[in-house]
Structures are given as structure tokens and as C-alpha cells.
Amino acid sequence: MTSTSDPQPVTSPTGGTSLLVRLRAVRPTLSPAEDRVAERVLADARAAAALTISELAAAAETSETTVLRFCKRLGLPGYPQLRLALAEESAQPRTVAAPKSDISAEDSVDDVIRKIAFADASAVEETADQLDRATLTEAARCIAAARRVDVCGSGASAVVAADLQQKLHRIGVVTFAWSDPHIALTSAALLQEGDVAVGVSHSGTTRETLEALELAKSRGATTVAITNFPYSPLARAADLVLTTAARETSLRSGATASRIAALTVVDCLYIAVAQRNLPDALQAVRSTRSAVSGHHLESH
């Protein structure tokens, strides 16, 4: 993926990605005026679908031209298509009703549980819907053939990186996970053509992860980004980009959701790698399970 200062319209990798998921992914790249339109749309898609272009522009304190530019950023030819897409989105049945707001001081314990459960469930469902199948297949192919794989991530993303390392290593793929930026850089410097480096960052703006991925790429390694934002610096630096679809909130009630979304991608990637040589992968899992079986307490 090449870098660009003017992101292209968002397109759906699977043909059926939710418009609102695509909007949340591109939101960091919107202008302030376009972002005000996005805020209105995300706050109540059904209500936004009922507005004329003049009414939406007025509600967002911007111009009709900005609304039209907003439509094109989403890959839509004009405002009628945006209204239709929002109406269709609002009509889709949901397993869990969407909460009307972020967590507040007035919420009961039941409200907190419901809102967090919604964020977590939506993260898994929407990530699976929009995950690019061709990119996942290519990433799995590269990892399965790699001499070694480096995975790096900081903070909460380090947990995701460690999970991918554990899964791949268990089926015989030599994999290392690094959360210390100095060790990540020194390891990336030793990668070569045929190796794979995976960078995990929800925002795609973590400097340490980006530096390690860029260094790995300069050494000839294939680079993979796992991020929520397809136009982030990490995504632009990577050869292959696997995106999540988690919702961040002001109180970070979606912080767990971002990890769950990334872990969903990790599970899909792990299984896709294992499938490329399933008999050997199954034997490796049996061998590793047997190796630790003596450390499990027997129930009485």
C-alpha cells in the first residue's frame, strides 16, 4: 500500500461492508467540516437518512459542497445514494440493540454491561464482515512460507502480538513477539527477504511499531499491518493490511472491543496459516498439548 496525502474513497473489500463501519475507519482522515457531517451520521443514521442535503449541512454547520465531498470520500456518487445507504443500514436487524450513548455517570450497572457487551459483540461481527479475504489469504501464504515471523505491538496491542506469536509458534512457524521497541528494532534489522513482520496497532499511529515495520520492509521482509484505520501511517507503510472494525469511545468502553477485534483477525490468520498444511498443524497441536498435559491438575 503506497502512501498518499489525499486518501481515495473508501471501498468495501468484501462488497458488503457496513457504510458506518467504513465511515468510522476513514474518519481520522476527514477534514474538520467533513468530520462534523460524520458525527451527525454516526450519532443517528436513521435520522440522518431522513434529512435533505441542505438540512444535513445545516445540522453539521457546513455547506452542501462539503456534504457532497463527504459522500465521495465514502465511494458514493452523490447524496441520494448516501440517504439510501443509511436507510438500508438502519433497517438491518441487529442481534443486540445499539446503545444510544457512551457510558455516563448516570448509567446503572445493567447499562454498563449492556453497552460494553454491545461494543464487544459489534467488534467481532463487523470485523468479520469487512475483513479482506484476498489479503488474509495472501498474508497466510507469506507467513506459512516464511523463515521466521516477527510480531510487534505496544501497550494493549502487545497482548494481541503475543497471542499471534503463541498460536503460530505452536504449529511450527518460528515466530517472535516484541513489545520492547529497542528489541523490536534490533530484530527487524536481522530480517531478510522471505521473512514476515507483523505490526499491530489499533490507531495505526504508534511510532515504535511503525519504525519496526518500516525497518523490516527495508530489509526485504513482507510486512503486514493489523489496524483499525486503513489510511493510518502503519497501514500506508505495510505491504498487506488487515483491518478491524472496533468502536472507540470517549471513556474507552471500547478499549476491550479493540483488542477483541484484533484477536478475531489473529484467529482468522492463524487458521488460514494452519490450513495450508493441516495434517502437520494438527500433529503440532497434539504434540504441544501432550508436552504440557502433565502440568494440569486432575479433577476429583
C-alpha positions as CSV (number, residue, x, y, z in Angstrom):
1,M,0.0,0.0,0.0
2,T,1.5,3.3,-1.1
3,S,1.4,6.5,0.9
4,T,-0.8,9.3,-0.2
5,S,-1.7,12.7,1.3
6,D,-5.1,12.6,-0.3
7,P,-6.9,9.3,0.7
8,Q,-9.0,7.7,-2.0
9,P,-12.7,6.9,-1.5
10,V,-13.3,4.0,0.9
11,T,-14.3,0.9,-0.9
12,S,-15.7,-2.4,0.5
13,P,-13.2,-5.3,0.3
14,T,-16.0,-7.8,0.6
15,G,-18.7,-6.0,-1.3
16,G,-21.0,-5.9,1.8
17,T,-19.2,-3.8,4.4
18,S,-21.4,-1.6,6.5
19,L,-21.3,2.0,5.5
20,L,-21.0,3.1,9.1
21,V,-18.0,0.7,9.6
22,R,-16.3,2.2,6.6
23,L,-17.1,5.7,7.9
24,R,-15.5,5.0,11.3
25,A,-12.4,3.7,9.5
26,V,-11.9,6.7,7.4
27,R,-12.9,9.3,10.0
28,P,-9.4,10.3,11.1
29,T,-8.6,11.4,7.6
30,L,-11.7,13.7,7.2
31,S,-11.4,17.5,7.3
32,P,-13.0,19.2,10.4
33,A,-16.1,20.1,8.3
34,E,-16.4,16.6,6.9
35,D,-16.0,15.2,10.4
36,R,-19.0,17.2,11.7
37,V,-21.1,15.5,9.0
38,A,-19.7,12.2,10.1
39,E,-20.6,12.9,13.7
40,R,-24.2,13.6,12.8
41,V,-24.4,10.5,10.7
42,L,-22.9,8.2,13.3
43,A,-25.0,9.7,16.1
44,D,-28.3,8.7,14.4
45,A,-28.1,7.1,10.9
46,R,-31.9,6.8,10.7
47,A,-32.4,10.4,11.4
48,A,-29.7,11.5,9.0
49,A,-31.3,9.4,6.2
50,A,-34.4,11.5,6.6
51,L,-32.7,14.8,6.1
52,T,-32.3,16.7,2.8
53,I,-28.8,17.7,1.9
54,S,-29.5,21.2,3.0
55,E,-30.8,20.0,6.4
56,L,-27.7,17.8,7.0
57,A,-25.4,20.6,6.0
58,A,-27.1,23.0,8.4
59,A,-27.1,20.4,11.2
60,A,-23.3,19.9,10.7
61,E,-22.7,23.7,10.4
62,T,-21.2,23.3,7.0
63,S,-22.0,23.6,3.3
64,E,-23.8,21.3,0.8
65,T,-20.5,21.1,-1.1
66,T,-18.8,19.6,2.0
67,V,-21.6,17.0,2.3
68,L,-21.1,16.0,-1.3
69,R,-17.4,15.7,-0.8
70,F,-18.1,13.6,2.3
71,C,-20.3,11.3,0.1
72,K,-17.4,10.9,-2.4
73,R,-15.0,10.0,0.4
74,L,-17.2,7.1,1.1
75,G,-17.2,6.0,-2.5
76,L,-20.8,7.2,-3.2
77,P,-21.6,9.2,-6.3
78,G,-23.9,11.7,-4.5
79,Y,-26.3,12.5,-1.6
80,P,-29.2,10.3,-2.8
81,Q,-27.0,7.2,-2.6
82,L,-25.9,8.3,1.0
83,R,-29.5,8.6,2.1
84,L,-30.4,5.2,0.6
85,A,-27.4,3.5,2.2
86,L,-28.2,5.0,5.6
87,A,-31.8,3.9,5.3
88,E,-30.7,0.4,4.4
89,E,-28.2,0.4,7.3
90,S,-30.9,1.5,9.8
91,A,-33.2,-1.3,8.6
92,Q,-30.8,-4.1,9.2
93,P,-31.7,-6.3,12.1
94,R,-29.2,-6.3,15.0
95,T,-28.6,-9.1,17.4
96,V,-28.1,-6.6,20.2
97,A,-29.8,-3.2,20.2
98,A,-27.3,-0.3,19.9
99,P,-26.9,1.8,23.0
100,K,-27.9,5.5,22.5
101,S,-24.8,6.9,24.1
102,D,-21.4,6.3,25.6
103,I,-21.2,5.3,29.3
104,S,-22.2,8.1,31.6
105,A,-22.2,8.7,35.3
106,E,-25.9,8.1,35.5
107,D,-25.7,4.6,33.9
108,S,-26.7,1.7,36.1
109,V,-24.6,-1.5,36.2
110,D,-27.0,-3.1,33.8
111,D,-26.5,-0.2,31.4
112,V,-22.7,-0.5,31.7
113,I,-22.8,-4.3,31.0
114,R,-25.2,-3.8,28.0
115,K,-23.1,-1.1,26.4
116,I,-19.8,-2.9,26.8
117,A,-21.3,-6.2,25.5
118,F,-22.7,-4.3,22.5
119,A,-19.3,-2.8,21.7
120,D,-17.6,-6.2,22.0
121,A,-20.2,-8.1,20.0
122,S,-20.2,-5.5,17.3
123,A,-16.4,-5.5,17.1
124,V,-16.3,-9.2,16.3
125,E,-19.3,-9.1,13.9
126,E,-18.3,-6.0,12.0
127,T,-14.6,-7.0,11.8
128,A,-15.6,-10.4,10.3
129,D,-17.9,-8.7,7.7
130,Q,-15.3,-6.3,6.4
131,L,-12.1,-8.4,6.6
132,D,-10.5,-8.5,3.2
133,R,-10.5,-12.2,2.2
134,A,-7.8,-11.9,-0.5
135,T,-5.4,-10.0,1.8
136,L,-6.0,-12.6,4.6
137,T,-5.2,-15.4,2.1
138,E,-2.0,-13.7,0.9
139,A,-0.8,-12.9,4.4
140,A,-1.4,-16.5,5.4
141,R,0.6,-17.7,2.4
142,C,3.5,-15.5,3.2
143,I,3.6,-16.5,6.9
144,A,3.3,-20.2,6.1
145,A,6.3,-19.9,3.8
146,A,8.4,-17.6,6.0
147,R,11.8,-18.5,7.5
148,R,10.7,-16.5,10.6
149,V,8.0,-14.1,11.6
150,D,8.4,-11.0,13.8
151,V,5.3,-9.6,15.5
152,C,5.4,-6.2,17.3
153,G,2.9,-4.2,19.3
154,S,2.9,-1.8,22.2
155,G,0.5,-1.4,25.1
156,A,-2.7,-3.3,24.6
157,S,-1.5,-4.3,21.1
158,A,1.4,-6.2,22.7
159,V,-1.2,-8.7,24.1
160,V,-2.5,-9.3,20.6
161,A,1.0,-9.7,19.2
162,A,1.8,-12.2,21.9
163,D,-1.3,-14.2,21.1
164,L,-0.4,-14.4,17.4
165,Q,3.1,-15.5,18.3
166,Q,1.9,-18.2,20.6
167,K,-0.6,-19.5,18.0
168,L,1.9,-19.6,15.1
169,H,4.7,-21.0,17.1
170,R,2.5,-23.8,18.3
171,I,2.0,-25.0,14.7
172,G,5.7,-24.9,13.9
173,V,6.0,-21.4,12.4
174,V,9.1,-19.8,14.0
175,T,7.7,-16.6,15.5
176,F,8.8,-13.9,17.9
177,A,6.7,-11.2,19.6
178,W,8.4,-8.0,20.7
179,S,6.9,-5.2,22.9
180,D,10.2,-3.5,23.7
181,P,10.9,-1.0,20.9
182,H,14.6,-1.4,21.0
183,I,14.5,-5.2,20.8
184,A,11.8,-4.9,18.0
185,L,14.2,-2.7,16.0
186,T,17.2,-4.9,16.5
187,S,15.2,-8.0,15.5
188,A,13.8,-6.2,12.4
189,A,17.3,-5.3,11.3
190,L,18.1,-9.0,11.0
191,L,15.1,-9.9,8.9
192,Q,15.5,-10.6,5.2
193,E,13.6,-11.4,2.0
194,G,11.2,-14.3,2.7
195,D,10.6,-13.3,6.3
196,V,7.4,-11.6,7.6
197,A,7.0,-8.7,10.0
198,V,3.5,-8.1,11.5
199,G,2.8,-4.7,13.2
200,V,-0.3,-4.5,15.5
201,S,-1.7,-1.0,16.4
202,H,-5.4,-0.1,16.8
203,S,-4.7,3.5,15.8
204,G,-2.0,2.7,13.3
205,T,-0.1,5.7,14.7
206,T,2.2,4.0,17.3
207,R,5.7,5.3,16.4
208,E,7.6,2.3,17.8
209,T,5.5,-0.2,15.8
210,L,5.7,1.9,12.7
211,E,9.5,2.2,12.9
212,A,10.0,-1.6,13.4
213,L,7.7,-2.3,10.4
214,E,9.5,0.2,8.2
215,L,12.9,-1.2,9.1
216,A,11.7,-4.8,8.4
217,K,10.4,-3.7,5.0
218,S,13.8,-2.0,4.2
219,R,15.5,-5.4,4.8
220,G,13.2,-7.1,2.3
221,A,10.7,-8.7,4.6
222,T,7.0,-8.8,3.8
223,T,5.1,-6.5,6.1
224,V,1.6,-6.9,7.5
225,A,-0.4,-4.4,9.5
226,I,-3.3,-5.2,11.8
227,T,-5.1,-1.9,12.5
228,N,-8.5,-0.3,12.7
229,F,-7.7,2.5,10.2
230,P,-6.8,1.7,6.6
231,Y,-5.3,5.2,5.9
232,S,-3.1,5.3,9.1
233,P,0.7,5.6,8.8
234,L,1.1,1.9,9.8
235,A,-1.3,0.8,7.0
236,R,0.4,3.0,4.4
237,A,3.8,1.5,5.4
238,A,2.7,-2.1,5.1
239,D,2.5,-4.4,2.1
240,L,-0.6,-6.1,3.4
241,V,-3.3,-4.5,5.6
242,L,-5.8,-6.4,7.7
243,T,-8.4,-4.0,9.3
244,T,-10.5,-4.3,12.4
245,A,-13.8,-2.6,13.0
246,A,-13.9,-1.6,16.7
247,R,-15.6,1.5,18.1
248,E,-13.5,3.7,20.3
249,T,-15.4,5.9,22.8
250,S,-14.6,8.9,25.0
251,L,-14.4,6.7,28.1
252,R,-12.7,3.9,26.2
253,S,-15.5,1.4,26.9
254,G,-14.5,0.1,23.6
255,A,-10.8,-0.5,24.7
256,T,-11.5,-4.2,25.2
257,A,-13.5,-4.2,21.9
258,S,-10.4,-3.1,20.0
259,R,-8.4,-6.0,21.4
260,I,-11.3,-8.4,20.7
261,A,-11.5,-7.2,17.1
262,A,-7.7,-7.6,16.6
263,L,-7.8,-11.1,18.2
264,T,-10.6,-12.0,15.8
265,V,-8.2,-11.1,12.9
266,V,-5.4,-13.1,14.6
267,D,-7.6,-16.2,14.9
268,C,-8.6,-16.0,11.3
269,L,-5.0,-15.5,10.2
270,Y,-3.8,-18.4,12.4
271,I,-6.4,-20.8,11.0
272,A,-5.7,-19.7,7.4
273,V,-2.0,-20.4,8.0
274,A,-2.7,-23.8,9.6
275,Q,-5.0,-24.8,6.7
276,R,-2.1,-24.6,4.3
277,N,-0.6,-27.7,5.9
278,L,-3.4,-29.0,8.1
279,P,-2.1,-32.5,8.9
280,D,1.2,-31.1,10.2
281,A,-0.6,-28.3,12.1
282,L,-2.9,-30.8,13.8
283,Q,0.1,-33.0,14.7
284,A,1.9,-30.0,16.1
285,V,-1.1,-29.1,18.3
286,R,-1.3,-32.6,19.6
287,S,2.4,-32.7,20.4
288,T,2.3,-29.4,22.2
289,R,-0.8,-30.3,24.1
290,S,0.9,-33.6,25.2
291,A,4.0,-31.7,26.3
292,V,2.1,-29.6,28.9
293,S,-0.5,-32.2,29.9
294,G,1.4,-33.2,33.0
295,H,1.1,-29.7,34.3
296,H,-2.7,-29.8,34.5
297,L,-4.3,-30.8,37.8
298,E,-6.7,-33.7,37.7
299,S,-10.2,-33.1,38.9
300,H,-11.6,-35.3,41.6
